[in-house]
């Protein structure tokens, strides 16, 4: 390998590492000063292209973050020069750039908490919140985000553009919520992180692993930016305990393995220990919330003697006080069935059909309870509906096997 080629490889590797760990920090600093998501992203992209060339020739600078930030400011000025109406902003940015040195890497303020709350603002629809968070903070490409949602790349690109434009047009504040709004807005942020985590389950095993990693990265980031918050700790605990079972979720055919049948030797014990430690820490703060309860439910599933269904029912009773939704009522009914009252659970599930008719787990649970009650024809129909709504091959394989068992 030539010296030039070796330098280019080293530069690319250094840049990839920075973008994985610090892209959100750079984007947050740029957006705070430029006041424009699109301009910040374009300027950072321009700076990254310059870095590959410059670092490849001259080596990675001592303060690469400061170098990227200063270069991005200059690139933003170049773009703003093309618009005469932005003259004042150009002058202001020139002054800012002149005051910013390349060795200021450790002086870059960490604005990522503000960026997270902006990306997850309730004025944006949930799908746009997730997409913008994955793009802006995690640095996923538009192509990869489109794949998560099974969208065409141009369609996802348009969604991201509309979300950025709405932030500007609606005057969505680039700020951390005030104390009186913190709890409500935090729940919206945690919901986005959890949706990132669960979105992977519609795709392949690789997409599940990748999106789980992104969600855990976001939860860890939020915990570091806002330490000692029990709901953040609860959310991170939930993700870790749940993800710890990923190695046992599919059999050799690729079909989903239900929790009770999983090989516990394939669970990640380090993740479980970390998650349980976080949950204990959160609950000791005596400020209960929905994510702590969900984490406690996850913990009840991994006991040495299997799932503690009576305790899980009680936890769902508590969760309903925070989230009185049909999905929570469905999961509570399933827990009641597993605790030994399947007929009671079936009576509770049936009225939920109107609200959950398009929700695949409802039909899977309904089919199981119908089968236990001996109503095989109805169970078969419910399984067929669940199979039609399933979006990944692992779940389809499992549901087909259950349907076949009912026929036999």
C-alpha positions as CSV (number, residue, x, y, z in Angstrom):
1,X,0.0,0.0,0.0
2,X,1.4,3.4,-1.0
3,X,1.9,6.1,1.7
4,X,-1.0,8.2,0.2
5,X,-3.3,5.2,0.2
6,X,-2.3,4.4,3.8
7,X,-3.0,8.0,4.9
8,X,-6.4,7.9,3.3
9,X,-7.3,4.7,5.1
10,X,-6.1,6.1,8.4
11,X,-8.1,9.3,7.8
12,X,-11.2,7.4,6.9
13,X,-11.0,5.2,10.0
14,X,-10.4,8.2,12.3
15,X,-13.4,10.0,10.7
16,X,-15.7,7.0,11.0
17,X,-14.8,6.7,14.7
18,X,-15.5,10.4,15.3
19,X,-18.8,10.2,13.5
20,X,-19.9,7.2,15.5
21,X,-19.1,8.8,18.8
22,X,-19.3,12.5,18.3
23,X,-21.4,13.3,15.3
24,X,-24.3,14.2,17.5
25,X,-22.1,16.5,19.5
26,X,-20.9,18.3,16.4
27,X,-24.4,18.5,14.9
28,X,-25.8,19.9,18.2
29,X,-23.0,22.6,18.3
30,X,-23.6,23.5,14.6
31,X,-27.4,23.7,14.9
32,X,-27.2,25.8,18.0
33,X,-25.2,28.4,16.1
34,X,-26.6,28.1,12.6
35,X,-30.2,27.7,13.6
36,X,-30.8,25.4,10.7
37,X,-30.8,21.6,10.7
38,X,-30.4,21.3,6.9
39,X,-27.5,23.8,6.7
40,X,-25.8,22.1,9.7
41,X,-26.0,18.7,8.1
42,X,-24.8,19.9,4.7
43,X,-21.9,21.9,6.3
44,X,-20.8,18.9,8.4
45,X,-20.9,16.6,5.3
46,X,-18.8,19.1,3.4
47,X,-16.3,19.2,6.3
48,X,-16.1,15.4,6.4
49,X,-15.3,15.3,2.7
50,X,-12.5,17.9,3.3
51,X,-11.2,15.9,6.2
52,X,-10.7,12.7,4.1
53,X,-8.6,14.7,1.7
54,X,-6.7,16.9,4.2
55,X,-6.1,14.3,6.9
56,X,-5.1,11.8,4.2
57,X,-2.3,14.1,3.1
58,X,-1.3,15.7,6.4
59,X,-2.4,13.2,9.1
60,X,-5.2,13.4,11.6
61,X,-5.0,16.8,13.5
62,X,-4.4,16.8,17.3
63,X,-7.9,18.2,17.9
64,X,-10.0,16.6,15.1
65,X,-13.4,17.8,16.6
66,X,-12.2,21.4,16.6
67,X,-10.9,21.0,13.1
68,X,-14.3,19.6,11.9
69,X,-16.3,22.3,13.6
70,X,-14.2,25.2,12.3
71,X,-14.2,23.7,8.8
72,X,-18.0,23.2,9.0
73,X,-18.5,26.8,9.9
74,X,-16.5,27.8,6.8
75,X,-18.5,25.5,4.6
76,X,-21.7,27.0,6.0
77,X,-20.4,30.5,5.1
78,X,-19.7,29.3,1.6
79,X,-23.3,28.0,1.3
80,X,-24.8,31.1,2.8
81,X,-22.9,33.4,0.4
82,X,-25.1,32.0,-2.4
83,X,-28.0,33.8,-0.8
84,X,-27.9,37.6,-0.6
85,X,-30.6,37.6,2.1
86,X,-28.2,35.8,4.4
87,X,-25.6,38.5,4.4
88,X,-25.8,39.4,8.1
89,X,-25.6,35.7,9.0
90,X,-22.4,35.4,6.9
91,X,-20.8,38.3,8.8
92,X,-21.8,36.8,12.1
93,X,-20.4,33.4,11.2
94,X,-17.2,34.9,9.9
95,X,-16.7,36.4,13.4
96,X,-17.5,33.1,15.1
97,X,-15.1,31.2,12.8
98,X,-12.3,33.7,13.5
99,X,-12.8,33.1,17.3
100,X,-12.8,29.3,17.0
101,X,-9.5,27.6,16.9
102,X,-8.8,24.0,15.9
103,X,-7.5,23.2,19.4
104,X,-10.9,24.1,20.9
105,X,-12.1,20.4,20.8
106,X,-12.6,20.2,24.5
107,X,-14.4,23.6,24.6
108,X,-17.2,22.5,22.2
109,X,-20.3,22.7,24.4
110,X,-22.3,19.5,24.6
111,X,-25.7,20.6,23.2
112,X,-26.9,17.0,22.5
113,X,-29.6,17.1,25.2
114,X,-31.2,20.1,23.4
115,X,-30.8,18.3,20.1
116,X,-32.5,15.1,21.4
117,X,-35.5,17.1,22.7
118,X,-35.8,19.0,19.4
119,X,-35.7,15.8,17.3
120,X,-38.4,14.3,19.6
121,X,-40.7,17.3,19.8
122,X,-44.4,16.3,19.9
123,X,-45.1,18.7,17.0
124,X,-43.4,16.1,14.8
125,X,-45.2,12.8,14.0
126,X,-43.7,9.7,15.7
127,X,-42.2,8.3,12.5
128,X,-40.5,11.6,11.8
129,X,-39.2,11.8,15.3
130,X,-37.5,8.4,15.0
131,X,-36.1,9.1,11.6
132,X,-34.7,12.5,12.5
133,X,-33.2,11.1,15.7
134,X,-31.5,8.3,13.8
135,X,-30.2,10.6,11.2
136,X,-29.1,13.6,13.3
137,X,-27.9,12.0,16.5
138,X,-26.9,8.5,15.5
139,X,-25.7,9.4,12.0
140,X,-27.6,6.6,10.1
141,X,-27.8,7.2,6.4
142,X,-31.1,8.0,4.7
143,X,-30.8,4.6,2.9
144,X,-30.5,2.7,6.2
145,X,-33.4,4.6,7.9
146,X,-35.6,3.9,4.9
147,X,-34.8,0.2,5.2
148,X,-36.0,0.3,8.8
149,X,-39.4,1.5,7.8
150,X,-39.5,-0.4,4.5
151,X,-39.8,2.9,2.7
152,X,-38.1,4.0,-0.6
153,X,-35.0,6.1,0.0
154,X,-36.5,9.2,-1.8
155,X,-39.6,9.0,0.4
156,X,-37.6,8.9,3.6
157,X,-35.4,11.8,2.3
158,X,-38.6,13.8,1.8
159,X,-39.8,12.9,5.3
160,X,-36.5,14.1,6.8
161,X,-36.6,17.3,4.8
162,X,-40.2,18.0,5.9
163,X,-39.3,17.4,9.5
164,X,-36.4,19.8,9.4
165,X,-38.5,22.4,7.6
166,X,-41.3,22.1,10.2
167,X,-38.8,22.7,13.0
168,X,-37.8,26.0,11.4
169,X,-41.3,27.1,10.2
170,X,-43.1,26.2,13.5
171,X,-40.4,27.8,15.6
172,X,-39.8,24.6,17.6
173,X,-37.4,25.7,20.3
174,X,-33.9,24.3,20.4
175,X,-34.0,23.8,24.1
176,X,-34.3,21.5,27.1
177,X,-37.8,21.6,28.5
178,X,-38.6,23.7,31.6
179,X,-38.9,21.9,34.9
180,X,-42.7,21.9,34.7
181,X,-42.6,20.3,31.2
182,X,-39.7,17.9,31.8
183,X,-41.6,14.7,32.8
184,X,-44.0,14.8,29.9
185,X,-41.4,15.6,27.3
186,X,-39.0,13.1,28.7
187,X,-41.6,10.4,28.2
188,X,-41.8,11.4,24.5
189,X,-38.1,11.1,24.1
190,X,-38.0,7.7,25.8
191,X,-40.8,6.6,23.6
192,X,-38.8,7.4,20.6
193,X,-35.8,5.5,21.9
194,X,-37.9,2.5,22.6
195,X,-39.5,2.7,19.2
196,X,-36.0,2.7,17.7
197,X,-35.3,-0.5,19.7
198,X,-38.6,-2.2,18.7
199,X,-38.5,-1.1,15.0
200,X,-35.8,-3.6,14.3
201,X,-38.1,-6.5,15.1
202,X,-39.9,-5.9,11.8
203,X,-36.7,-6.7,9.9
204,X,-33.9,-9.2,9.8
205,X,-31.7,-10.5,12.7
206,X,-29.0,-8.0,11.6
207,X,-31.4,-5.0,11.6
208,X,-32.6,-6.0,15.1
209,X,-29.0,-6.1,16.4
210,X,-28.1,-2.8,14.7
211,X,-31.2,-0.9,15.9
212,X,-30.9,-2.3,19.4
213,X,-27.4,-1.0,19.5
214,X,-28.5,2.5,18.3
215,X,-31.3,2.6,20.9
216,X,-28.9,1.5,23.7
217,X,-26.4,4.1,22.5
218,X,-29.2,6.8,22.7
219,X,-30.3,5.7,26.2
220,X,-26.7,5.6,27.5
221,X,-26.2,9.1,26.0
222,X,-29.3,10.4,27.6
223,X,-28.3,8.9,30.9
224,X,-24.8,10.6,30.7
225,X,-26.4,13.9,29.8
226,X,-29.0,13.7,32.5
227,X,-27.7,11.4,35.2
228,X,-29.7,10.2,38.2
229,X,-33.1,10.3,36.4
230,X,-35.0,7.1,37.4
231,X,-37.0,7.0,34.2
232,X,-33.9,7.2,32.0
233,X,-32.3,4.5,34.1
234,X,-35.5,2.4,33.8
235,X,-35.5,2.8,30.0
236,X,-31.9,1.8,29.7
237,X,-32.5,-1.2,32.1
238,X,-35.4,-2.3,29.9
239,X,-33.4,-2.2,26.7
240,X,-30.4,-4.1,28.3
241,X,-32.5,-6.8,29.9
242,X,-34.6,-7.3,26.7
243,X,-31.6,-7.3,24.4
244,X,-29.7,-9.7,26.6
245,X,-32.0,-12.5,25.2
246,X,-31.4,-11.7,21.5
247,X,-29.1,-14.7,21.0
248,X,-31.8,-17.2,21.9
249,X,-34.8,-15.7,20.1
250,X,-34.6,-17.8,17.0
251,X,-34.1,-21.5,16.4
252,X,-32.0,-23.2,13.7
253,X,-34.7,-22.7,11.1
254,X,-34.9,-18.9,11.8
255,X,-38.3,-19.1,13.6
256,X,-39.0,-17.1,16.7
257,X,-38.5,-19.1,20.0
258,X,-41.0,-18.0,22.8
259,X,-39.3,-16.9,26.0
260,X,-40.3,-20.0,28.0
261,X,-38.6,-22.2,25.4
262,X,-35.4,-20.2,25.0
263,X,-32.0,-21.6,25.9
264,X,-31.0,-19.5,28.8
265,X,-27.3,-20.4,28.3
266,X,-27.4,-18.1,25.2
267,X,-28.5,-15.1,27.2
268,X,-26.0,-12.3,27.7
269,X,-25.5,-12.4,31.5
270,X,-23.4,-9.2,31.5
271,X,-26.2,-7.2,30.0
272,X,-28.7,-8.7,32.4
273,X,-26.5,-7.8,35.4
274,X,-26.0,-4.3,34.2
275,X,-29.8,-3.9,33.5
276,X,-30.8,-5.3,36.9
277,X,-28.3,-2.9,38.6
278,X,-29.7,0.1,36.8
279,X,-33.3,-1.0,37.7
280,X,-32.3,-1.3,41.4
281,X,-30.7,2.1,41.3
282,X,-33.8,3.6,39.6
283,X,-36.3,2.1,42.0
284,X,-34.3,3.1,45.1
285,X,-35.0,6.7,44.0
286,X,-38.7,6.1,45.0
287,X,-40.0,8.0,41.9
288,X,-41.9,5.3,40.0
289,X,-42.6,5.7,36.3
290,X,-43.7,3.6,33.3
291,X,-40.2,2.6,32.1
292,X,-39.2,1.4,35.5
293,X,-42.3,-0.7,35.6
294,X,-41.6,-2.1,32.1
295,X,-38.1,-2.9,33.2
296,X,-39.4,-4.7,36.3
297,X,-41.7,-6.8,34.1
298,X,-38.7,-7.7,31.9
299,X,-36.8,-8.6,35.0
300,X,-39.6,-10.9,36.2
301,X,-39.3,-12.9,32.9
302,X,-35.7,-13.9,33.6
303,X,-35.9,-15.4,37.1
304,X,-34.3,-18.8,37.7
305,X,-37.7,-20.4,37.9
306,X,-39.1,-18.8,34.8
307,X,-41.5,-15.9,34.5
308,X,-43.2,-14.8,37.7
309,X,-46.7,-14.3,36.2
310,X,-48.6,-13.3,39.3
311,X,-46.0,-10.5,40.0
312,X,-46.2,-9.5,36.3
313,X,-50.0,-9.1,36.5
314,X,-49.5,-6.8,39.5
315,X,-46.9,-4.8,37.6
316,X,-49.3,-4.4,34.6
317,X,-51.9,-3.2,37.1
318,X,-49.4,-0.4,38.0
319,X,-48.5,0.3,34.4
320,X,-52.1,0.8,33.5
321,X,-52.2,3.8,35.8
322,X,-49.5,5.5,33.7
323,X,-50.5,4.1,30.3
324,X,-54.2,3.1,30.1
325,X,-53.8,1.8,26.5
326,X,-55.3,-1.2,24.8
327,X,-51.9,-2.6,24.2
328,X,-51.1,-2.6,27.9
329,X,-54.5,-4.2,28.6
330,X,-53.7,-6.9,26.0
331,X,-50.4,-7.7,27.7
332,X,-52.1,-7.7,31.1
333,X,-54.6,-10.2,29.8
334,X,-51.9,-12.5,28.5
335,X,-50.2,-12.4,31.9
336,X,-53.5,-13.3,33.6
337,X,-53.8,-16.3,31.2
338,X,-50.3,-17.4,32.0
339,X,-51.0,-17.0,35.7
340,X,-53.7,-19.7,35.4
341,X,-56.9,-17.9,34.3
342,X,-57.1,-18.3,30.5
343,X,-60.9,-18.1,30.3
344,X,-60.8,-14.7,32.2
345,X,-58.1,-13.5,29.9
346,X,-60.0,-14.5,26.7
347,X,-63.0,-12.5,28.0
348,X,-60.8,-9.5,28.6
349,X,-59.1,-9.7,25.1
350,X,-62.2,-10.1,23.0
351,X,-63.4,-6.4,23.4
352,X,-60.0,-5.2,22.4
353,X,-60.4,-6.4,18.8
354,X,-62.0,-3.2,17.6
355,X,-59.0,-1.1,18.7
356,X,-56.3,-3.6,17.9
357,X,-57.6,-5.2,14.7
358,X,-54.4,-4.2,12.8
359,X,-52.0,-5.2,15.6
360,X,-50.4,-8.5,14.9
361,X,-49.6,-9.5,18.5
362,X,-53.3,-9.2,19.4
363,X,-54.3,-11.8,16.8
364,X,-51.4,-14.1,17.9
365,X,-52.5,-13.8,21.6
366,X,-56.2,-14.2,20.7
367,X,-55.4,-17.3,18.6
368,X,-53.5,-18.9,21.5
369,X,-56.3,-18.3,24.0
370,X,-58.9,-19.6,21.5
371,X,-56.9,-22.7,21.0
372,X,-56.6,-23.3,24.7
373,X,-60.4,-23.1,25.0
374,X,-60.8,-25.7,22.3
375,X,-62.2,-23.3,19.7
376,X,-59.9,-24.6,17.0
377,X,-61.7,-23.1,13.9
378,X,-61.6,-19.6,15.4
379,X,-58.0,-20.1,16.6
380,X,-57.0,-21.1,13.0
381,X,-58.6,-17.9,11.6
382,X,-56.9,-15.8,14.2
383,X,-53.5,-17.4,13.4
384,X,-54.1,-16.7,9.7
385,X,-54.8,-13.1,10.4
386,X,-51.6,-12.9,12.6
387,X,-49.5,-14.4,9.8
388,X,-50.9,-11.9,7.3
389,X,-49.9,-9.0,9.6
390,X,-46.5,-10.3,10.5
391,X,-43.6,-8.4,9.0
392,X,-40.6,-10.7,9.5
393,X,-39.8,-14.3,8.6
394,X,-39.0,-15.3,12.2
395,X,-42.5,-14.5,13.5
396,X,-44.1,-16.0,10.4
397,X,-42.3,-19.2,10.9
398,X,-43.4,-19.4,14.6
399,X,-47.0,-18.5,13.8
400,X,-47.2,-21.1,11.0
401,X,-45.9,-23.8,13.4
402,X,-48.6,-22.8,16.0
403,X,-51.3,-22.8,13.4
404,X,-50.2,-26.3,12.2
405,X,-50.3,-27.5,15.8
406,X,-53.9,-26.4,16.1
407,X,-54.9,-28.2,12.9
408,X,-53.3,-31.4,14.2
